[in-house]
Amino acid sequence: MMIIHNQTIGQLITSDYSLSHIQGITQLLEQHKTFEFPRLDNGLFPAAVVISDTEYTGYSNVWVRDNIYLAYTHYVCGQIQIAVKTVHTLMQYFQTHRSRFLNIIAGQVDKDEMMQRPHIRFQGETLAEIDQEWNHGQNDALGYFVWFYCKLVREKRLNTTIEQLETISLFVAYFHTIEYWQDEDSGHWEEETKIEASSIGVVIAGLTEFKRLFQELPLTNDLKGNDTVINLELINELIAKGKEELAKILPSECIQEQPKQRRYDSALLFLIYPLQMIKGEMAERILNDVIENLKGDYGIRRYLKDSFWCKNYKEVPSEIRTTLSTDREQWFKENNRELQLGEEAQWCIFDPIISAIFGVKFQQTQEKNYLEQQTYYLNRSLGQITASDSPFGGFKCPELYYLEKEAYVPGDATPLLWTQANLRVALEMMKRSLSIDH
């Protein structure tokens, strides 16, 4: 079943697109400001557009992970300078807070205290940290930054300095100190700590791109033999340890004892695209796992029995909704609320990624069934855009749809910039596929 919320978009959706057709849909969405990405003067993006009723979400703040996805989208769409400015300011942020890395590397603070870790959510305008208890142990967020920063430098899109490369090298030393391949972190979903394949995979992608940068970058005299910036032996060792652990865990997200164990998690999709860290049979298996076990009619679940924005979530007090997941679980327990399978929120960030994954497959093989799948998941993504009578307004990209009583409605983080970004990439990937096909 294909659910289309917006009637105007519904009239344009088809199973067989032409290039001009996709360009027309993109232009329509641009006219309706679906792809409006509000930016701070320094180039950073808030997580969502918030109004007074949704201010409690905290989504007016900046997340490192979301900003890398937003920068990547502008990069894919040829708006390189926007991507460069975002990444440059993120580098400024990390340089400002180098002590977070140095203190853990030196063993001066406990790495298991999540507020002592480098902060992955902060105030965008000032680059200041936020004094709120948060699960900052998110190795994936740091890995994404290293991956995209090094990619832009390697492609000569972004100029770097010795000081900035020294800051990147702190990430390497930090990953070594915390033993990222067996480190319990909060991962993409900022929840209970566990050893997560999706986090390990992103760090491997970052380290691999860092290594590529130094293999391809003409080294200046300042860099030659400078172990504080580049230690290829250490990087190779860290990559090897990550890959060894990843091979043990995949296709699962976590294989620790219950309750940490998790067989299916949509975060693993990101290792296939955009990181292209996992390929071949394993990528196929993860893709099928998500489609067969987590796909719903309105979107795709993050994982089974996910309590965030589960059924009737507005009954949860707003101060509990956005705090640590342990507080949320405690509230559910105290209020005799047991989550049932099928009552999880269905997210809108994944269908565009699956469409892009099939797009890459089609572009590499020209096999029609991949183009059909690319089209199907693009259409699901377009179907998730809000209707004109939505309380958030029409033509918006929600974070998710959740069950309110018996109806699925958009969550309060509407529009979510990460959803907009992934949809924009999916449309661009479709344009590329159709350019080959026709």
ABEGO torsion letter per residue (X at the ends): XBBBABAAAAAABBABBBAAAAAAAAAAAAAAGAABBBBBAAGBBBABBBBAAAAAAGAABBBAAAAAAAAAAAAAAGBAAAAAAAAAAAAAAAAAAAAAAAAAAAGABBAABAAABBBABBBAAAGBBBBBBBBABBAAAAAAAAAAAAAAAAAGABBBBAAAAAAAAAAAAAAAAAGAAABBBAEAAGBBBBBBAAAAAAAAAAAAAAAAAAAABBBBAAABGBAAABBAAAAAAAAAAAAAAAAAAOABABABBOAABBABBAAAAAAAOAAGABBEAAAAAAAAAAAAAABBAAEBBABBGBABGBBGAAABBAAAAABBAAAAAAAAAAAGBBBBBGABBBBAAAAAAAAAAAAAAAAAAGBAAAAAAAAAAAAAAAAABBBAABAAEBGBBBABBBBBEABBBBBABOBBAAAAAAAAAAAAAAAAAAAAAX
